Amino acid sequence: MKKLFIVPIIAMIVSCNCKKATVAGENNTDSAKQPLFEVLSESAYQGRETESFEVIKDGASLNALYQSINNENVPEIDFSKQRVVALFLGQRNSGGYAIKVKNVTEKDNKIYVEVEKTSPKAGENATMAITNPYSIAKINSAKEVIFK
């Protein structure tokens, strides 16, 4: 009976994926592995009526962006090291549409943002509502941003 109790405990301990917490400012190798982008906000609603891609380089522009999508939770961004990209798909007459950052790569001292647009597939059910999909992502670099 004791073995039945101990086996799950040992399995739980062995499978635990624990990492040492790091303190800001410490020299660690994980900081070099920081992803190039992080999604800050996405929605099928409250985007803009026309398709556009923007690079945000200052706090005032970021505040205006978040105000335009009716979101009061403006993230803190260090614009000396980071940029924000905003992708707007424009107004659509049904649900099932989306836009997002598919991939971000760095090449020749530039940041390339690959944009992915999706639409409802033929025969799929989609909400019958006007949508304005958008996606906002933080780019962990202050280099020039180019959209693909």
MARVEX-699355 format. One record per residue (C-alpha): residue number from 0; x, y, z. Coordinates in pm, 1 decimal, padded with zeros to 6 digits. Example, Ala and Ser with C-alpha at 12.3 -4.5 7.8 and 13.67 -1.06 7.14 Angstrom:
+------+----------+----------+----------+
: resi :        x :        y :        z :
+------+----------+----------+----------+
:    0 :  01230.0 : -00450.0 :  00780.0 :
:    1 :  01367.0 : -00106.0 :  00714.0 :
+------+----------+----------+----------+
! end
This chain:
+------+----------+----------+----------+
: resi :        x :        y :        z :
+------+----------+----------+----------+
:    0 :  00000.0 :  00000.0 :  00000.0 :
:    1 :  00287.2 :  00235.6 :  00078.5 :
:    2 :  00433.8 :  00176.3 : -00268.4 :
:    3 :  00111.3 :  00291.9 : -00434.1 :
:    4 :  00133.4 :  00615.7 : -00240.6 :
:    5 :  00504.9 :  00678.8 : -00300.9 :
:    6 :  00510.2 :  00610.3 : -00678.3 :
:    7 :  00286.0 :  00908.1 : -00773.9 :
:    8 :  00481.9 :  01137.3 : -00539.1 :
:    9 :  00813.9 :  01037.0 : -00697.5 :
:   10 :  00669.5 :  01075.1 : -01047.5 :
:   11 :  00546.4 :  01423.6 : -00959.9 :
:   12 :  00884.7 :  01530.0 : -00818.7 :
:   13 :  01080.3 :  01390.7 : -01113.8 :
:   14 :  00851.3 :  01551.3 : -01372.4 :
:   15 :  00865.5 :  01893.9 : -01206.6 :
:   16 :  01020.8 :  02141.0 : -01448.5 :
:   17 :  01165.6 :  02384.7 : -01198.7 :
:   18 :  01401.2 :  02666.7 : -01294.0 :
:   19 :  01603.4 :  02898.2 : -01076.5 :
:   20 :  01443.6 :  03240.6 : -01055.4 :
:   21 :  01668.6 :  03517.6 : -01177.6 :
:   22 :  01691.0 :  03867.4 : -01043.0 :
:   23 :  01684.0 :  04161.0 : -01280.6 :
:   24 :  02034.8 :  04278.9 : -01351.5 :
:   25 :  02195.7 :  03940.4 : -01289.2 :
:   26 :  02420.0 :  03807.9 : -01560.8 :
:   27 :  02240.0 :  03503.0 : -01699.1 :
:   28 :  02234.3 :  03320.9 : -02030.8 :
:   29 :  01851.9 :  03309.0 : -02053.8 :
:   30 :  01833.4 :  03680.3 : -02139.6 :
:   31 :  02006.0 :  03608.4 : -02470.6 :
:   32 :  01724.1 :  03366.0 : -02552.7 :
:   33 :  01451.0 :  03629.1 : -02511.2 :
:   34 :  01197.3 :  03596.1 : -02795.3 :
:   35 :  01198.2 :  03872.7 : -03054.2 :
:   36 :  00827.8 :  03944.5 : -03006.0 :
:   37 :  00542.7 :  03914.8 : -02757.2 :
:   38 :  00172.3 :  03961.0 : -02834.4 :
:   39 :  00026.3 :  04237.9 : -02617.8 :
:   40 : -00332.7 :  04250.7 : -02741.7 :
:   41 : -00550.4 :  04082.5 : -03006.7 :
:   42 : -00916.8 :  04102.7 : -03087.8 :
:   43 : -01166.4 :  04063.4 : -03369.8 :
:   44 : -01333.3 :  04387.9 : -03261.2 :
:   45 : -01239.8 :  04752.3 : -03200.4 :
:   46 : -00968.6 :  04768.9 : -03467.1 :
:   47 : -00962.6 :  05025.2 : -03746.4 :
:   48 : -01186.1 :  05038.6 : -04052.3 :
:   49 : -00895.9 :  05028.2 : -04298.1 :
:   50 : -00603.6 :  04789.7 : -04323.9 :
:   51 : -00277.7 :  04929.7 : -04188.1 :
:   52 :  00048.7 :  04832.3 : -04018.3 :
:   53 :  00219.1 :  05070.1 : -03774.6 :
:   54 :  00543.4 :  05087.3 : -03580.6 :
:   55 :  00510.2 :  05267.4 : -03247.2 :
:   56 :  00831.3 :  05434.6 : -03128.0 :
:   57 :  00720.3 :  05652.2 : -02834.5 :
:   58 :  00490.1 :  05659.8 : -02534.3 :
:   59 :  00251.3 :  05924.0 : -02668.5 :
:   60 :  00185.3 :  05720.2 : -02983.6 :
:   61 :  00135.8 :  05405.9 : -02772.6 :
:   62 : -00118.6 :  05583.8 : -02551.2 :
:   63 : -00304.1 :  05709.8 : -02860.5 :
:   64 : -00304.1 :  05357.8 : -03007.2 :
:   65 : -00453.2 :  05201.8 : -02694.1 :
:   66 : -00706.3 :  05483.3 : -02668.4 :
:   67 : -00815.6 :  05414.9 : -03028.9 :
:   68 : -00896.5 :  05050.2 : -02941.0 :
:   69 : -01069.0 :  05149.7 : -02613.4 :
:   70 : -00812.6 :  04974.1 : -02393.6 :
:   71 : -00692.5 :  05151.9 : -02080.0 :
:   72 : -00426.7 :  04889.1 : -01995.4 :
:   73 : -00130.2 :  05049.0 : -02172.9 :
:   74 :  00181.6 :  04834.7 : -02122.3 :
:   75 :  00511.7 :  04983.9 : -02012.4 :
:   76 :  00760.9 :  04976.3 : -02299.1 :
:   77 :  01127.7 :  05076.9 : -02295.6 :
:   78 :  01143.2 :  05247.7 : -02634.3 :
:   79 :  01521.8 :  05269.7 : -02618.1 :
:   80 :  01527.5 :  04887.4 : -02651.6 :
:   81 :  01183.5 :  04794.2 : -02786.9 :
:   82 :  00921.6 :  04884.0 : -03045.5 :
:   83 :  00550.7 :  04806.7 : -03074.0 :
:   84 :  00382.6 :  04698.6 : -03397.2 :
:   85 :  00010.2 :  04734.1 : -03456.9 :
:   86 : -00158.4 :  04533.0 : -03732.5 :
:   87 : -00509.9 :  04622.5 : -03842.4 :
:   88 : -00698.0 :  04405.7 : -04093.4 :
:   89 : -00974.9 :  04658.6 : -04157.9 :
:   90 : -01349.9 :  04618.7 : -04140.5 :
:   91 : -01496.8 :  04281.3 : -04240.2 :
:   92 : -01864.1 :  04182.4 : -04278.0 :
:   93 : -01844.1 :  03859.5 : -04074.4 :
:   94 : -01640.1 :  03677.4 : -03813.7 :
:   95 : -01362.9 :  03431.4 : -03885.4 :
:   96 : -01108.5 :  03693.7 : -03992.6 :
:   97 : -00786.2 :  03753.6 : -03800.9 :
:   98 : -00446.5 :  03914.5 : -03831.8 :
:   99 : -00135.9 :  03836.5 : -03629.9 :
:  100 :  00240.2 :  03838.1 : -03619.1 :
:  101 :  00341.7 :  03500.3 : -03758.4 :
:  102 :  00716.8 :  03535.5 : -03712.8 :
:  103 :  00984.6 :  03794.4 : -03640.5 :
:  104 :  01339.9 :  03758.5 : -03768.4 :
:  105 :  01649.2 :  03972.4 : -03751.9 :
:  106 :  01871.4 :  04006.5 : -04058.9 :
:  107 :  02114.1 :  04272.9 : -04181.8 :
:  108 :  02052.1 :  04495.1 : -03877.0 :
:  109 :  01676.2 :  04503.8 : -03949.7 :
:  110 :  01372.6 :  04335.9 : -03795.4 :
:  111 :  01138.1 :  04158.6 : -04038.3 :
:  112 :  00780.8 :  04107.2 : -03918.6 :
:  113 :  00589.3 :  03836.9 : -04105.3 :
:  114 :  00216.2 :  03910.6 : -04097.5 :
:  115 : -00045.3 :  03635.7 : -04119.8 :
:  116 : -00401.0 :  03709.4 : -04230.6 :
:  117 : -00674.4 :  03449.4 : -04198.7 :
:  118 : -01031.0 :  03440.4 : -04326.9 :
:  119 : -01321.2 :  03200.5 : -04278.3 :
:  120 : -01300.0 :  02886.3 : -04487.1 :
:  121 : -01573.3 :  02805.4 : -04737.1 :
:  122 : -01855.5 :  02618.3 : -04568.3 :
:  123 : -01746.8 :  02716.7 : -04215.0 :
:  124 : -01990.1 :  02888.0 : -03985.9 :
:  125 : -01889.8 :  03242.9 : -03894.1 :
:  126 : -02059.3 :  03502.8 : -03679.6 :
:  127 : -02266.7 :  03746.0 : -03876.8 :
:  128 : -02122.1 :  04060.2 : -03723.4 :
:  129 : -01905.2 :  04339.2 : -03848.9 :
:  130 : -01550.4 :  04279.8 : -03724.0 :
:  131 : -01230.8 :  04486.5 : -03720.9 :
:  132 : -00949.0 :  04244.4 : -03630.6 :
:  133 : -00621.4 :  04373.7 : -03492.3 :
:  134 : -00306.9 :  04252.6 : -03320.7 :
:  135 : -00050.9 :  04448.8 : -03119.7 :
:  136 :  00291.6 :  04303.3 : -03042.8 :
:  137 :  00604.5 :  04417.4 : -02863.2 :
:  138 :  00928.2 :  04377.6 : -03059.4 :
:  139 :  01232.1 :  04325.5 : -02836.2 :
:  140 :  01459.7 :  04536.4 : -03052.9 :
:  141 :  01487.2 :  04903.0 : -03147.9 :
:  142 :  01610.7 :  04830.5 : -03500.7 :
:  143 :  01422.6 :  04929.5 : -03815.1 :
:  144 :  01103.4 :  04723.4 : -03862.4 :
:  145 :  00999.3 :  04596.5 : -04204.5 :
:  146 :  00667.1 :  04415.6 : -04266.5 :
:  147 :  00648.4 :  04109.8 : -04492.9 :
+------+----------+----------+----------+
! end
